[in-house]
Amino acid sequence: MGHCPRCHASLHLRKPDSLQRTVALTIGAVILYFPANLLPVLRVESTLSGTRQNTIISGAVQFWQEGDYPVALIIFTASVMIPVLKVLAIVMLCLGARFGFWPHALTQL
């Protein structure tokens, strides 16, 4: 462990307890992911069916059924797929940092 030549602070390869904090925040994200997708967050007003409140997934399904395929794909991708892929990537990075495997793949990730 070295010291900063300018301010003489201790230098670390990694911030202390950064892996534990990352795992804790990831667990929190996984826990909060479910209510975020199960509670109604989307309000759709239609001249034919009136006003309906939907969860993210049921709203994407409704847009798909009504023929609004681009909107349904954007909602599903941005609200379901990307968060899941991000959590999986963070889990892989934490495992790689902890156990030291897949260095090339983790660099690309």
Secondary structure, DSSP 8 states (H G I E B T S, - for coil): --B-TTT--B--SS-TTHHHHHHHHHHHHHHHHHHHHHS--EEEEETTTEEEEE-HHHHHHHHHHTT-HHHHHHHHIIIIIHHHHHHHHHHHHHHHHHH---HHHHHH-
